[in-house]
Amino acid sequence: MNKTRRWKRLLVIIACLPVLLPALAGAVTGQDLFESEVSVTSQQPDERKAAMKRALAEVLVRVTGQRELLGQEPARSMLADPARYVQQYRYYSVPDSRPPQLKMRVRFDGNAVRAALQQQGASYWGSPERPDTLLWLAVEDRGKRFIVAAQDGSEVYRKIQAVAQQRGVSLVFPLMDLEDQSKARFTDIWGGFFERVLEASGRYNPSAILIGRLNRAPSGGWVARWDMQVAGSSSSWSDSDQQLENLLQAGLDGAADRQASRLAVSGPGVSTGAITITVDDINTLAAYARVNDYLSSLTAIRQFQVEQVAGSSVDYAVQLNGTLQGLTQAIVIGTVLEPSSRGTTGSYRLRK
């Protein structure tokens, strides 16, 4: 089959699909956002309910990006009966733990959780809107200085990975190979000279950059300074704590809160009318399917359908949750689409 015939066949398939797309747009991806593990001492019903409540509270913070939501509606009503949102749960013993540790892993129904939040106008931070965050973390621990590298096995690496998983933050660490070492030095990070660090970040093509400086005081306590760039915005903050885990938790809480404030989508109260977006460089059925799967996964899109096909460009009529700016921010941090060379609002092209 030659290229012309293949494209004609693609147009026929496209013409048959628009009626199905609105249903697909409600699909939830990144189901790991709705899983949580909590420690328990028994499998008794009362403790099971309490454990489900703790697990759901963690999930609600993760998918809204707002820890303060736990004391507000709809979180309070949802936490009063967490079992109604449970899809499955299981108990397991932590291998080689002394004394033996029992945990319960809970998976919640993502569609039900999302619907409950958005029906009451709460924000929702979906998986596609979560940027891969490149973390440059310089640590000074009583004279020992190092930059945390990918898979370096250090205590700081293990603990911050665990915290990131809890908050749903996707961290990427530098390799700290010869290329990184030639561009980004400990003194650059520690002294706040970030130009070289940002240059070294280019090879990772990150959607967000987080730079952290951890200092262990002689008394044993920790101090941290954080700088972050995401979605065209930069921010800085600092924390201190006696415990390293608490300090890392506060740091990633700050990062997640700032990301969510720009990238989370509010409920139906701020939805808009239909707009049109154009996606270029859709040359195959596989490319078309890739674009539609991606649009279906975006929280910023309520529903969409094909409006027109012209050559390798497809116009989509899109109903938004939120604003066009919110959709644009979500797309910019993603890996499927990018702004097209047309330079017009709502024009994108498929990434190679």
C-alpha positions as a Python dict, from the first residue, in 0.01 Angstrom:
ca = {
    (1, 'M'): (0, 0, 0),
    (2, 'N'): (158, 333, -109),
    (3, 'K'): (172, 643, 109),
    (4, 'T'): (-131, 809, -55),
    (5, 'R'): (-352, 507, -3),
    (6, 'R'): (-234, 469, 357),
    (7, 'W'): (-322, 833, 427),
    (8, 'K'): (-666, 795, 265),
    (9, 'R'): (-727, 495, 488),
    (10, 'L'): (-621, 703, 788),
    (11, 'L'): (-875, 973, 695),
    (12, 'V'): (-1151, 712, 683),
    (13, 'I'): (-1056, 585, 1029),
    (14, 'I'): (-1038, 941, 1164),
    (15, 'A'): (-1385, 1014, 1031),
    (16, 'C'): (-1523, 719, 1226),
    (17, 'L'): (-1356, 807, 1556),
    (18, 'P'): (-1486, 1148, 1673),
    (19, 'V'): (-1803, 1007, 1829),
    (20, 'L'): (-1587, 793, 2057),
    (21, 'L'): (-1338, 1054, 2168),
    (22, 'P'): (-1545, 1237, 2433),
    (23, 'A'): (-1577, 914, 2629),
    (24, 'L'): (-1203, 853, 2605),
    (25, 'A'): (-1123, 1201, 2736),
    (26, 'G'): (-1238, 1105, 3086),
    (27, 'A'): (-987, 823, 3119),
    (28, 'V'): (-741, 840, 3408),
    (29, 'T'): (-379, 751, 3352),
    (30, 'G'): (-93, 711, 3598),
    (31, 'Q'): (-295, 482, 3824),
    (32, 'D'): (1, 461, 4065),
    (33, 'L'): (-113, 805, 4186),
    (34, 'F'): (-401, 623, 4354),
    (35, 'E'): (-194, 364, 4542),
    (36, 'S'): (-65, 401, 4894),
    (37, 'E'): (111, 186, 5152),
    (38, 'V'): (57, 225, 5525),
    (39, 'S'): (192, 40, 5828),
    (40, 'V'): (-50, -163, 6041),
    (41, 'T'): (-19, -386, 6345),
    (42, 'S'): (-308, -620, 6267),
    (43, 'Q'): (-578, -704, 6012),
    (44, 'Q'): (-865, -616, 6244),
    (45, 'P'): (-1158, -423, 6086),
    (46, 'D'): (-1116, -111, 6300),
    (47, 'E'): (-748, -80, 6217),
    (48, 'R'): (-820, -156, 5850),
    (49, 'K'): (-1061, 138, 5833),
    (50, 'A'): (-811, 369, 6002),
    (51, 'A'): (-538, 253, 5764),
    (52, 'M'): (-761, 316, 5461),
    (53, 'K'): (-827, 667, 5591),
    (54, 'R'): (-454, 737, 5617),
    (55, 'A'): (-395, 592, 5272),
    (56, 'L'): (-673, 799, 5116),
    (57, 'A'): (-545, 1114, 5287),
    (58, 'E'): (-205, 1057, 5124),
    (59, 'V'): (-367, 1005, 4784),
    (60, 'L'): (-580, 1320, 4817),
    (61, 'V'): (-274, 1532, 4892),
    (62, 'R'): (-93, 1371, 4599),
    (63, 'V'): (-366, 1426, 4338),
    (64, 'T'): (-467, 1777, 4448),
    (65, 'G'): (-125, 1910, 4537),
    (66, 'Q'): (-279, 2074, 4845),
    (67, 'R'): (-203, 1940, 5192),
    (68, 'E'): (-442, 2191, 5350),
    (69, 'L'): (-731, 2028, 5162),
    (70, 'L'): (-746, 1754, 5426),
    (71, 'G'): (-924, 1987, 5666),
    (72, 'Q'): (-1176, 2102, 5405),
    (73, 'E'): (-1454, 1964, 5190),
    (74, 'P'): (-1468, 1741, 4992),
    (75, 'A'): (-1178, 1567, 5169),
    (76, 'R'): (-1354, 1548, 5506),
    (77, 'S'): (-1659, 1371, 5365),
    (78, 'M'): (-1442, 1139, 5156),
    (79, 'L'): (-1225, 1046, 5455),
    (80, 'A'): (-1536, 970, 5664),
    (81, 'D'): (-1599, 665, 5444),
    (82, 'P'): (-1273, 575, 5265),
    (83, 'A'): (-1386, 219, 5184),
    (84, 'R'): (-1627, 343, 4917),
    (85, 'Y'): (-1330, 452, 4705),
    (86, 'V'): (-1119, 139, 4757),
    (87, 'Q'): (-1062, -73, 4450),
    (88, 'Q'): (-850, -336, 4621),
    (89, 'Y'): (-617, -385, 4917),
    (90, 'R'): (-378, -645, 5045),
    (91, 'Y'): (-152, -708, 5343),
    (92, 'Y'): (212, -809, 5325),
    (93, 'S'): (506, -852, 5559),
    (94, 'V'): (817, -645, 5496),
    (95, 'P'): (1095, -893, 5406),
    (96, 'D'): (1374, -933, 5663),
    (97, 'S'): (1224, -672, 5895),
    (98, 'R'): (1320, -697, 6262),
    (99, 'P'): (1085, -685, 6440),
    (100, 'P'): (839, -808, 6176),
    (101, 'Q'): (651, -524, 6004),
    (102, 'L'): (305, -557, 5851),
    (103, 'K'): (187, -321, 5580),
    (104, 'M'): (-131, -271, 5382),
    (105, 'R'): (-125, -161, 5019),
    (106, 'V'): (-442, 13, 4903),
    (107, 'R'): (-547, 100, 4550),
    (108, 'F'): (-828, 351, 4512),
    (109, 'D'): (-1066, 398, 4221),
    (110, 'G'): (-906, 690, 4037),
    (111, 'N'): (-1218, 783, 3842),
    (112, 'A'): (-1430, 793, 4158),
    (113, 'V'): (-1173, 1002, 4350),
    (114, 'R'): (-1132, 1244, 4062),
    (115, 'A'): (-1508, 1283, 4016),
    (116, 'A'): (-1567, 1347, 4386),
    (117, 'L'): (-1302, 1619, 4390),
    (118, 'Q'): (-1403, 1792, 4071),
    (119, 'Q'): (-1775, 1785, 4142),
    (120, 'Q'): (-1707, 2015, 4436),
    (121, 'G'): (-1464, 2237, 4249),
    (122, 'A'): (-1145, 2102, 4407),
    (123, 'S'): (-827, 2106, 4203),
    (124, 'Y'): (-694, 1791, 4042),
    (125, 'W'): (-332, 1727, 3939),
    (126, 'G'): (-319, 1443, 3690),
    (127, 'S'): (-28, 1230, 3581),
    (128, 'P'): (39, 1401, 3242),
    (129, 'E'): (62, 1739, 3416),
    (130, 'R'): (343, 1623, 3643),
    (131, 'P'): (679, 1738, 3510),
    (132, 'D'): (991, 1527, 3533),
    (133, 'T'): (1191, 1729, 3784),
    (134, 'L'): (1569, 1731, 3754),
    (135, 'L'): (1714, 1758, 4104),
    (136, 'W'): (2058, 1901, 4167),
    (137, 'L'): (2112, 1838, 4538),
    (138, 'A'): (2434, 1949, 4705),
    (139, 'V'): (2494, 1814, 5057),
    (140, 'E'): (2743, 1929, 5319),
    (141, 'D'): (2749, 1686, 5610),
    (142, 'R'): (3007, 1783, 5874),
    (143, 'G'): (3283, 1848, 5622),
    (144, 'K'): (3177, 1590, 5365),
    (145, 'R'): (3057, 1748, 5042),
    (146, 'F'): (2885, 1578, 4751),
    (147, 'I'): (2617, 1612, 4484),
    (148, 'V'): (2351, 1339, 4496),
    (149, 'A'): (2377, 1137, 4174),
    (150, 'A'): (2147, 889, 4003),
    (151, 'Q'): (2146, 553, 4179),
    (152, 'D'): (2431, 653, 4411),
    (153, 'G'): (2280, 456, 4700),
    (154, 'S'): (2338, 731, 4956),
    (155, 'E'): (2106, 779, 5252),
    (156, 'V'): (1989, 1113, 5111),
    (157, 'Y'): (1912, 954, 4773),
    (158, 'R'): (1705, 672, 4925),
    (159, 'K'): (1511, 899, 5157),
    (160, 'I'): (1426, 1169, 4904),
    (161, 'Q'): (1314, 905, 4653),
    (162, 'A'): (1073, 766, 4912),
    (163, 'V'): (936, 1114, 4986),
    (164, 'A'): (899, 1188, 4614),
    (165, 'Q'): (697, 873, 4561),
    (166, 'Q'): (469, 967, 4847),
    (167, 'R'): (394, 1310, 4698),
    (168, 'G'): (382, 1190, 4336),
    (169, 'V'): (684, 1395, 4226),
    (170, 'S'): (888, 1240, 3944),
    (171, 'L'): (1254, 1304, 4019),
    (172, 'V'): (1548, 1275, 3780),
    (173, 'F'): (1901, 1288, 3920),
    (174, 'P'): (2212, 1392, 3727),
    (175, 'L'): (2451, 1115, 3631),
    (176, 'M'): (2747, 1313, 3764),
    (177, 'D'): (2968, 1154, 3498),
    (178, 'L'): (3263, 1338, 3348),
    (179, 'E'): (3036, 1558, 3137),
    (180, 'D'): (2833, 1672, 3439),
    (181, 'Q'): (3143, 1717, 3653),
    (182, 'S'): (3300, 1941, 3389),
    (183, 'K'): (2997, 2171, 3385),
    (184, 'A'): (2838, 2170, 3732),
    (185, 'R'): (3054, 2176, 4041),
    (186, 'F'): (2956, 2158, 4406),
    (187, 'T'): (3075, 2516, 4458),
    (188, 'D'): (2847, 2639, 4177),
    (189, 'I'): (2540, 2495, 4348),
    (190, 'W'): (2646, 2590, 4698),
    (191, 'G'): (2732, 2946, 4602),
    (192, 'G'): (2410, 3000, 4408),
    (193, 'F'): (2587, 3035, 4071),
    (194, 'F'): (2324, 2850, 3876),
    (195, 'E'): (2418, 2949, 3521),
    (196, 'R'): (2655, 2651, 3485),
    (197, 'V'): (2403, 2422, 3651),
    (198, 'L'): (2127, 2525, 3410),
    (199, 'E'): (2365, 2474, 3118),
    (200, 'A'): (2449, 2125, 3245),
    (201, 'S'): (2076, 2052, 3274),
    (202, 'G'): (2029, 2083, 2899),
    (203, 'R'): (2134, 1725, 2825),
    (204, 'Y'): (1843, 1598, 3039),
    (205, 'N'): (1580, 1822, 2872),
    (206, 'P'): (1386, 1855, 3201),
    (207, 'S'): (1040, 2007, 3235),
    (208, 'A'): (1130, 2141, 3581),
    (209, 'I'): (1456, 2200, 3766),
    (210, 'L'): (1492, 2185, 4145),
    (211, 'I'): (1819, 2290, 4307),
    (212, 'G'): (1871, 2205, 4671),
    (213, 'R'): (2144, 2278, 4924),
    (214, 'L'): (2147, 2072, 5245),
    (215, 'N'): (2372, 2159, 5536),
    (216, 'R'): (2411, 1953, 5852),
    (217, 'A'): (2492, 2177, 6147),
    (218, 'P'): (2742, 2075, 6419),
    (219, 'S'): (2447, 2033, 6655),
    (220, 'G'): (2305, 1765, 6424),
    (221, 'G'): (2014, 1961, 6280),
    (222, 'W'): (1967, 2028, 5908),
    (223, 'V'): (1909, 2341, 5703),
    (224, 'A'): (1795, 2346, 5340),
    (225, 'R'): (1764, 2608, 5066),
    (226, 'W'): (1562, 2533, 4754),
    (227, 'D'): (1531, 2700, 4412),
    (228, 'M'): (1290, 2576, 4144),
    (229, 'Q'): (1199, 2659, 3785),
    (230, 'V'): (879, 2518, 3637),
    (231, 'A'): (633, 2630, 3367),
    (232, 'G'): (813, 2960, 3319),
    (233, 'S'): (812, 3049, 3688),
    (234, 'S'): (1090, 3047, 3948),
    (235, 'S'): (1068, 3038, 4326),
    (236, 'S'): (1290, 2996, 4633),
    (237, 'W'): (1233, 2886, 4992),
    (238, 'S'): (1418, 2743, 5290),
    (239, 'D'): (1350, 2494, 5570),
    (240, 'S'): (1520, 2361, 5882),
    (241, 'D'): (1462, 2053, 6096),
    (242, 'Q'): (1642, 1820, 6332),
    (243, 'Q'): (1549, 1516, 6122),
    (244, 'L'): (1667, 1467, 5763),
    (245, 'E'): (1342, 1291, 5664),
    (246, 'N'): (1133, 1584, 5783),
    (247, 'L'): (1353, 1831, 5598),
    (248, 'L'): (1331, 1638, 5271),
    (249, 'Q'): (956, 1603, 5318),
    (250, 'A'): (920, 1980, 5364),
    (251, 'G'): (1136, 2046, 5059),
    (252, 'L'): (940, 1822, 4825),
    (253, 'D'): (612, 1940, 4975),
    (254, 'G'): (719, 2288, 4874),
    (255, 'A'): (811, 2173, 4524),
    (256, 'A'): (486, 1980, 4477),
    (257, 'D'): (275, 2267, 4611),
    (258, 'R'): (436, 2512, 4369),
    (259, 'Q'): (401, 2279, 4073),
    (260, 'A'): (38, 2206, 4154),
    (261, 'S'): (-46, 2575, 4194),
    (262, 'R'): (47, 2625, 3829),
    (263, 'L'): (-44, 2290, 3675),
    (264, 'A'): (-341, 2147, 3869),
    (265, 'V'): (-685, 2185, 3708),
    (266, 'S'): (-981, 2316, 3906),
    (267, 'G'): (-1327, 2162, 3901),
    (268, 'P'): (-1618, 2238, 3670),
    (269, 'G'): (-1670, 2586, 3806),
    (270, 'V'): (-1401, 2728, 3574),
    (271, 'S'): (-1463, 2527, 3257),
    (272, 'T'): (-1475, 2719, 2931),
    (273, 'G'): (-1648, 2684, 2597),
    (274, 'A'): (-1504, 2496, 2303),
    (275, 'I'): (-1178, 2609, 2145),
    (276, 'T'): (-987, 2478, 1844),
    (277, 'I'): (-631, 2351, 1858),
    (278, 'T'): (-425, 2235, 1561),
    (279, 'V'): (-167, 1958, 1569),
    (280, 'D'): (81, 1933, 1279),
    (281, 'D'): (304, 1647, 1162),
    (282, 'I'): (44, 1371, 1203),
    (283, 'N'): (155, 1156, 912),
    (284, 'T'): (57, 804, 1017),
    (285, 'L'): (-219, 621, 1197),
    (286, 'A'): (26, 549, 1481),
    (287, 'A'): (98, 921, 1515),
    (288, 'Y'): (-275, 999, 1516),
    (289, 'A'): (-338, 739, 1786),
    (290, 'R'): (-49, 877, 1991),
    (291, 'V'): (-190, 1230, 1983),
    (292, 'N'): (-541, 1116, 2071),
    (293, 'D'): (-420, 899, 2358),
    (294, 'Y'): (-227, 1198, 2491),
    (295, 'L'): (-515, 1443, 2463),
    (296, 'S'): (-741, 1188, 2632),
    (297, 'S'): (-504, 1171, 2928),
    (298, 'L'): (-485, 1546, 2996),
    (299, 'T'): (-683, 1666, 3295),
    (300, 'A'): (-709, 2008, 3129),
    (301, 'I'): (-929, 1858, 2854),
    (302, 'R'): (-1288, 1766, 2931),
    (303, 'Q'): (-1363, 1624, 2586),
    (304, 'F'): (-1256, 1669, 2224),
    (305, 'Q'): (-1331, 1562, 1871),
    (306, 'V'): (-1175, 1598, 1528),
    (307, 'E'): (-1298, 1909, 1348),
    (308, 'Q'): (-1094, 1902, 1027),
    (309, 'V'): (-806, 1722, 858),
    (310, 'A'): (-583, 1910, 614),
    (311, 'G'): (-273, 1732, 491),
    (312, 'S'): (-73, 1629, 798),
    (313, 'S'): (-257, 1874, 1027),
    (314, 'V'): (-559, 1790, 1239),
    (315, 'D'): (-789, 2048, 1399),
    (316, 'Y'): (-953, 1943, 1726),
    (317, 'A'): (-1257, 2100, 1887),
    (318, 'V'): (-1171, 2092, 2257),
    (319, 'Q'): (-1382, 2147, 2569),
    (320, 'L'): (-1154, 2257, 2852),
    (321, 'N'): (-1143, 2211, 3225),
    (322, 'G'): (-994, 2550, 3304),
    (323, 'T'): (-819, 2780, 3058),
    (324, 'L'): (-620, 2762, 2736),
    (325, 'Q'): (-320, 2885, 2933),
    (326, 'G'): (-352, 2585, 3164),
    (327, 'L'): (-367, 2350, 2866),
    (328, 'T'): (-63, 2517, 2712),
    (329, 'Q'): (135, 2479, 3034),
    (330, 'A'): (43, 2110, 3054),
    (331, 'I'): (153, 2052, 2695),
    (332, 'V'): (481, 2242, 2736),
    (333, 'I'): (595, 2016, 3022),
    (334, 'G'): (493, 1702, 2833),
    (335, 'T'): (685, 1492, 2582),
    (336, 'V'): (424, 1441, 2309),
    (337, 'L'): (344, 1787, 2168),
    (338, 'E'): (530, 2117, 2140),
    (339, 'P'): (439, 2463, 2006),
    (340, 'S'): (446, 2468, 1627),
    (341, 'S'): (646, 2703, 1409),
    (342, 'R'): (326, 2888, 1317),
    (343, 'G'): (356, 3087, 1637),
    (344, 'T'): (-21, 3111, 1679),
    (345, 'T'): (-211, 3029, 1999),
    (346, 'G'): (-336, 2672, 2006),
    (347, 'S'): (-98, 2547, 1736),
    (348, 'Y'): (121, 2247, 1819),
    (349, 'R'): (316, 1977, 1645),
    (350, 'L'): (401, 1620, 1730),
    (351, 'R'): (741, 1582, 1891),
    (352, 'K'): (983, 1361, 1703),
}
